[in-house]
Amino acid sequence: MKLKPNRLILGIIFLSMLYLLCYNYASEGYYQDNSVINLLTGYSENQILLYGHVTDIYKDGFEIYNVRDKTAYHVKTNLKISLDTGIYILGTLNSNNEVIIIKMMKFKSEDVLDVFFRSLFASIIFLTVFLRYWKFNPKKILIIRRK
């Protein structure tokens, strides 16, 4: 199967746009699962929701860089956590600008990339099979079955 240069360029443009949309979706913190929604139950005005990665560890807690407002927060806890761990925290902000945890949930950022690459791989397989049996007629804007 040989693609014409125009189709190849158009395909590359569409795949690039798909990649950029997926990257934007994942990097802006829109990727959520049901457990995050469960974490948000009971969210009130005097509480704060943080989403990000651990950037520093202290004796009395750790520091998290919040993706939403691009600010670092000090979280008071005795839990052992490692650097670069991704976490969601629902907590209260005290007068010393420290967060006291109400609920906390860890996540792996590798899982987001796994979903993206699996989707990309599945899309490539789908397009390969689709273009083998079907073709697009741009003049009539029709998808026609190949003979």
C-alpha positions in Angstrom: 0.0 0.0 0.0 1.6 3.2 -1.1 0.3 6.5 0.2 0.4 9.7 -1.9 2.6 12.5 -0.5 -0.5 14.7 0.2 -2.2 11.9 2.2 1.0 11.2 4.1 1.5 14.9 5.0 -2.2 15.1 6.0 -1.8 12.0 8.1 1.3 13.3 9.9 -0.5 16.6 10.6 -3.5 14.8 12.1 -1.3 12.5 14.2 0.7 15.4 15.4 -2.5 17.2 16.4 -3.7 14.1 18.2 -0.4 13.9 20.1 -0.6 17.5 21.1 -4.2 17.2 22.3 -3.3 14.1 24.4 -0.2 15.8 25.8 -2.1 18.9 26.7 -4.9 16.8 28.4 -2.4 14.8 30.5 -0.1 17.8 31.4 -2.8 20.1 32.5 -4.1 17.7 35.1 -7.4 16.8 33.4 -6.5 13.1 33.6 -8.7 11.7 36.4 -10.1 8.4 37.4 -13.0 7.5 39.7 -10.9 7.5 42.8 -10.1 11.2 42.3 -13.8 11.9 42.2 -14.2 10.0 45.4 -11.5 12.1 46.9 -13.4 15.3 46.1 -16.5 14.3 48.0 -16.9 16.5 51.1 -14.8 19.3 49.5 -15.7 22.6 51.2 -14.6 26.2 51.0 -12.0 26.1 53.8 -10.3 23.1 52.3 -7.7 23.0 49.5 -7.1 20.4 46.8 -3.5 19.9 45.7 -2.4 17.9 42.7 1.3 17.5 41.8 4.6 15.9 42.6 6.7 15.8 45.8 9.7 18.2 45.3 11.3 18.1 48.7 11.2 16.0 51.9 11.5 17.4 55.5 11.4 15.9 59.0 7.9 17.0 59.6 6.5 16.4 56.1 7.2 17.3 52.5 6.8 19.9 49.8 4.4 19.5 46.9 4.4 21.6 43.7 0.7 22.1 42.9 0.0 21.9 39.1 -3.2 23.9 39.3 -1.9 27.2 40.7 1.9 26.6 40.1 2.7 27.1 43.8 4.7 25.0 46.2 3.0 24.0 49.5 4.5 22.5 52.7 2.5 19.5 53.8 2.7 18.4 57.5 2.6 14.7 58.0 4.6 11.8 59.4 4.0 9.6 56.3 7.1 8.4 54.5 7.0 9.4 50.8 9.7 9.6 48.1 10.7 12.3 45.8 8.8 12.8 42.5 5.8 10.8 43.8 2.6 12.1 42.3 -0.2 12.8 44.8 -3.6 14.3 45.3 -4.2 15.9 48.6 -7.3 17.2 50.2 -6.5 19.3 53.2 -6.8 22.5 55.2 -4.4 25.4 54.9 -3.3 26.8 58.3 -2.0 30.3 59.1 1.7 29.2 58.6 0.9 28.3 55.0 1.1 24.6 55.8 -1.3 22.0 54.5 -2.8 19.5 57.0 -3.9 16.3 55.2 -7.5 15.2 55.3 -7.3 12.7 52.5 -4.3 11.7 50.3 -3.9 9.5 47.3 -0.8 8.6 45.3 -0.7 8.1 41.6 2.0 7.0 39.1 2.6 9.4 36.2 3.9 6.4 34.2 0.3 5.1 34.1 -0.7 8.2 32.2 2.0 7.6 29.6 1.1 3.9 29.4 -2.5 4.8 28.5 -1.3 7.3 25.9 1.2 4.9 24.2 -1.4 2.1 24.2 -3.9 4.4 22.6 -1.4 5.5 20.1 -0.4 1.9 19.2 -4.1 0.9 18.9 -4.7 3.9 16.6 -1.9 2.9 14.3 -3.2 -0.6 14.1 -6.7 0.6 13.5 -5.6 3.1 10.7 -3.5 0.4 9.1 -6.4 -2.1 8.9 -8.9 0.6 8.0 -6.7 2.0 5.1 -6.2 -1.5 3.8 -9.9 -2.1 3.3 -11.2 1.4 2.8 -10.2 4.6 1.1 -11.2 8.2 1.3 -12.4 10.0 -1.8 -11.7 13.7 -1.1 -13.6 15.0 -4.1 -16.9 13.4 -3.0 -16.0 13.4 0.7 -16.8 9.7 0.9 -15.2 6.6 2.4 -15.2 3.8 -0.2 -14.6 0.1 0.3 -11.5 -1.1 -1.7 -12.0 -4.0 -4.1 
